[in-house]
């Protein structure tokens, strides 16, 4: 009989998986692919334009074509489809599928199928609405994932800042990303320290109390560390603007990508 995983063991496994996903994204961003060779500003603007096009699409066929384009770009950027399936497509399909499921029977229209166990009818309009919801979710999240997987996070933040995003938002996103991995590391250390000092496995109630205590300790450490980091940044000359050594330069291929993304966005908006 396979032993049951504990709550803390499941949390630790989840933390390790998130760290592994972060390392995988850094490795993908260092590959010589299509998106990796583009200017981060061009990538960010192109992804935003394509997301707008996917969000405003009124026909399923162009939306499916845009999703196929995203898959083709992923392959040209040397991103394994297994990573997209595991980290993006399954999660989005499950989440949006649960939201879209009631639309099959709640949206009025031409009934194309009657469910035998409840007598409810699935309408053509409801099926179309559910397909739009799932398709838009899959396409938009895939496009965002392509940006994150092919661009170092600091370059994404600098591209956002160069495009006019307020410095407060950029600084918050940068510090949040750093704090997440720091807190994950602290949580793993606390879990290993507790496991090395326990001989008999505690019951479920004790495990939940321990997990809540660990969360409280992590919150206290994060607040203390936030003050220390802010003071250290001020002592080193930080005045609200984060500067990077990377210099961006737009080339003809970047302008071409922006032109193609703009054309696709206009076509998706105008098609009815």
C-alpha positions in Angstrom: 0.0 0.0 0.0 1.4 3.4 -1.0 1.9 5.7 2.0 -0.2 8.9 2.0 1.6 12.1 1.4 1.5 14.6 4.2 0.4 18.2 3.9 3.9 19.6 4.6 5.5 17.0 2.2 3.0 18.1 -0.5 3.9 21.8 0.1 7.6 21.0 -0.1 7.2 19.1 -3.3 5.2 22.0 -4.8 8.0 24.4 -3.8 10.6 22.2 -5.5 8.5 22.0 -8.6 8.2 25.8 -8.8 12.0 26.2 -8.4 12.5 23.6 -11.2 10.1 25.5 -13.4 12.0 28.8 -12.8 15.3 27.1 -13.7 13.8 25.6 -16.8 12.5 29.1 -17.9 16.0 30.5 -17.5 17.5 27.8 -19.6 14.8 28.3 -22.3 15.5 32.0 -22.4 19.2 31.3 -23.1 18.5 29.2 -26.2 19.0 30.4 -29.7 15.4 30.6 -30.9 13.1 32.9 -32.7 11.8 34.9 -29.8 15.0 34.8 -27.9 16.7 36.8 -30.7 14.1 39.6 -30.6 14.2 42.9 -28.7 12.3 42.5 -25.4 10.3 45.7 -26.2 9.2 44.3 -29.6 8.3 41.0 -28.0 6.2 42.7 -25.3 4.3 44.9 -27.7 3.8 42.1 -30.1 2.4 39.8 -27.4 0.1 42.5 -26.2 -1.2 43.1 -29.7 -1.8 39.4 -30.2 -3.6 39.1 -26.9 -5.9 42.0 -27.8 -6.6 40.2 -31.1 -7.4 36.9 -29.4 -9.6 38.7 -26.8 -11.7 40.4 -29.4 -11.9 37.5 -31.9 -15.5 36.9 -33.0 -14.9 33.8 -35.1 -13.5 30.5 -33.9 -11.4 29.7 -37.0 -9.2 32.8 -36.8 -8.9 32.2 -33.1 -7.7 28.6 -33.8 -5.3 30.0 -36.4 -3.8 32.4 -33.8 -3.4 29.5 -31.4 -1.7 27.5 -34.1 0.6 30.4 -34.8 1.6 30.6 -31.1 2.4 26.8 -31.1 4.5 27.3 -34.3 6.4 30.2 -32.7 7.0 28.0 -29.6 8.5 25.3 -31.7 10.7 27.9 -33.6 11.8 29.2 -30.2 12.9 25.7 -29.1 10.3 25.5 -26.4 9.2 21.9 -25.8 5.5 21.3 -26.2 5.6 19.1 -23.2 6.4 22.1 -21.0 3.4 24.0 -22.5 1.1 21.0 -22.0 2.2 20.4 -18.4 2.5 24.0 -17.2 -0.1 25.9 -19.3 -2.6 24.0 -21.4 -3.8 21.5 -18.9 -4.2 24.0 -16.1 -6.0 26.6 -18.3 -8.2 23.9 -19.9 -9.3 22.7 -16.5 -9.9 26.2 -15.0 -11.7 27.7 -18.0 -13.5 24.4 -18.7 -15.1 24.4 -15.3 -16.2 28.0 -15.8 -17.5 27.3 -19.3 -19.3 24.1 -18.5 -22.6 25.7 -17.3 -22.8 27.7 -20.5 -23.5 24.6 -22.4 -26.9 24.2 -20.9 -27.6 27.8 -19.6 -27.2 29.7 -22.9 -30.5 29.5 -24.8 -30.5 28.4 -28.5 -30.8 25.5 -30.8 -30.5 22.2 -28.8 -28.1 19.8 -30.5 -27.7 17.3 -27.6 -29.8 16.2 -24.7 -28.0 14.9 -21.6 -29.7 11.6 -20.7 -29.1 11.7 -16.9 -30.6 15.1 -16.3 -32.6 16.0 -19.3 -30.8 19.3 -20.0 -30.1 20.3 -23.5 -26.8 21.5 -24.9 -27.4 24.4 -27.2 -25.3 25.3 -30.3 -24.9 28.8 -28.9 -23.8 27.5 -25.5 -21.2 25.2 -27.1 -19.9 28.1 -29.2 -19.6 30.3 -26.1 -17.7 27.6 -24.2 -15.4 27.1 -27.1 -14.7 30.9 -27.3 -13.9 31.0 -23.5 -11.6 28.1 -23.6 -9.9 29.1 -26.8 -9.3 32.7 -25.7 -7.9 31.5 -22.4 -5.6 29.0 -24.0 -4.3 31.4 -26.6 -3.7 34.4 -24.3 -2.0 32.3 -21.6 0.2 30.6 -24.2 1.3 34.0 -25.6 2.2 35.3 -22.1 4.0 32.0 -21.4 6.1 32.4 -24.6 7.2 35.9 -23.4 8.2 34.7 -19.9 9.9 31.6 -21.2 12.0 33.3 -23.8 12.9 36.5 -21.9 14.8 37.0 -18.6 12.5 38.6 -16.0 14.7 41.6 -15.6 14.6 42.4 -19.3 10.8 42.1 -19.2 10.7 44.6 -16.4 13.0 47.0 -18.3 10.9 46.6 -21.4 7.8 47.5 -19.4 9.5 50.5 -18.0 10.7 51.7 -21.4 7.2 51.5 -22.7 5.8 53.8 -20.0 4.8 51.5 -17.2 5.1 53.4 -13.8 8.3 52.7 -12.0 6.3 51.7 -8.8 4.6 48.9 -10.7 7.9 47.7 -12.2 9.7 47.8 -8.9 6.9 45.9 -7.1 6.9 43.2 -9.8 10.7 42.8 -9.6 10.8 42.6 -5.8 7.8 40.2 -5.7 9.6 37.8 -8.1 12.7 37.8 -5.9 10.8 37.4 -2.7 8.8 34.4 -4.0 12.0 32.3 -4.5 13.5 33.5 -1.3 10.4 32.5 0.7 10.3 29.2 -1.1 13.9 28.6 -0.1 13.1 29.5 3.5 10.1 27.3 3.5 12.2 24.3 2.3 14.8 24.9 5.0 12.1 25.0 7.7 10.5 21.8 6.4 13.8 20.0 6.3 14.6 21.2 9.8 11.3 20.0 11.2 11.5 16.6 9.4 15.0 16.0 10.8 13.8 16.5 14.3 10.7 14.4 14.2 10.8 10.7 14.9 7.1 9.8 14.8 4.9 11.3 12.1 2.3 13.6 13.6 -1.5 13.3 13.0 -3.4 15.5 10.5 -4.4 18.2 13.1 -0.8 18.6 14.3 0.4 18.8 10.7 -2.1 21.6 9.9 -1.1 23.5 13.0 2.6 23.2 12.0 1.8 24.4 8.5 0.0 27.5 9.8 2.9 28.2 12.2 5.3 28.0 9.3 3.2 30.4 7.3 3.2 32.9 10.3 7.0 32.6 10.6 7.5 33.2 6.9 5.2 36.3 7.0 7.3 37.7 9.9 10.6 37.0 8.2 9.3 38.6 4.9 8.3 41.8 6.7 11.6 42.0 8.5 13.6 41.2 5.4 11.6 43.8 3.4 12.7 46.6 5.7 16.3 45.4 5.7 16.4 45.2 1.9 14.9 48.6 1.5 17.4 50.2 3.8 20.3 48.4 1.9 19.0 49.7 -1.4 18.8 53.3 -0.1 22.3 53.0 1.2 23.5 52.0 -2.3 21.9 54.9 -4.1 18.4 53.6 -4.9 16.0 56.5 -5.5 13.1 54.7 -7.2 14.5 53.8 -10.6 16.1 50.4 -11.2 18.9 50.5 -13.8 20.2 47.6 -15.8 23.4 47.2 -17.9 21.5 45.6 -20.8 21.0 48.0 -23.7 18.1 47.4 -26.1 18.3 48.0 -29.8 15.5 47.6 -32.3 16.5 45.9 -35.6 14.6 45.4 -38.8 13.4 41.9 -37.7 11.9 43.5 -34.5 10.0 46.1 -36.6 8.8 43.3 -38.9 7.4 41.3 -36.0 5.6 44.4 -34.7 4.1 45.0 -38.1 2.9 41.4 -38.4 1.4 41.5 -34.9 -0.4 44.8 -35.6 -1.8 43.4 -38.9 -3.0 40.2 -37.1 -4.6 42.3 -34.4 -6.4 44.5 -36.9 -7.7 41.5 -38.8 -8.9 39.7 -35.7 -10.8 42.8 -34.6 -12.4 43.5 -38.0 -13.4 39.9 -38.8 -17.1 39.3 -38.0 
